[in-house]
């Protein structure tokens, strides 16, 4: 069995990737309900208490203050139960095969002594951007007598992990810059894997997350996120094996590197970011209008819209090889874009835009590569479905564009003036030449 320390370390690595965007929103008014530890750790949500307010909560900089909205639960979300809460909670985790057949749902198994009103959540920390300061980033319930304090989730009957067992941890958590969902096997760091090629579907309930969540990043292929009017959020993706860099930090993954993964396994991790900085007076965003899945997710460095170049830029990284040191990690990225956003960014209809889809990779040494791209428009859902393959890691920046190529610049040819032809005579010799006057000794006829 995995130790609690190794489990927390693995979840912590996954959680760091959530620190990609910060919300740009004004704090909501506090809902001072629920049981609280003390005045410093008061709970704003109904149900079980929040963790102690993080150490960045009262900072005045917009980078932090924009995160202090209080109408979405901070910290761990739990299964929806009347005695706990029916808001900001996990309604179901379902599983489907590649053809869409429902294979069943995961079953939550609560630790016998777990009580979220009595068990504290403790923060783990990450370095702040550009500084060595440690910031509270991810909290979980802590009970030293339990391997996983709140309990486990059991896979559907006849479905097992790669080690033959059937228990996984499911965590949904609002952290420093996103709400993250992850489904991880015990001993993920040792290569224990979820079944590959299976759709995992998380169903969440939240009355207010839709107001903040925008771009989505995922470990799943064919990623889909739906925000429904009743507060239901449906998250789906197909599991795929990921290289685990182990102790190799993401900034050390360089072009042409010989780094190999410590292990590889399939797991589910999805970040619902709250950034809205690409909005303008002429455009209002909608939740989940950009959904990205990639196997460079573990070392995902950031996603942004480059308005000057009119392209999405995604920083990814992974080891060059799987754990055998021979098999190259075949990079992939799958992207879904709402058609209305495509019109706003590139000024062309989504049906036309798919013909201009281009993904260029820029590596740290300045070399570039063009990925193999397939793109189609799905009018029923107003999605552009773009898929890029055929590239390798270590740490490229993927530049995604759907803009129409600039029209070729036509260089005008120099004008050739027509010179009239004249007849010139010298004795019995007659010439017809293109000139304004006859040569010396000739007479113009």
Order of alpha helices (4+ residues) and beta strands (2+ residues): alpha-alpha-beta-beta-beta-beta-beta-beta-beta-beta-beta-beta-beta-beta-beta-beta-beta-beta-beta-beta-beta-beta-alpha-alpha-beta-beta-beta-beta-beta-beta-beta-beta
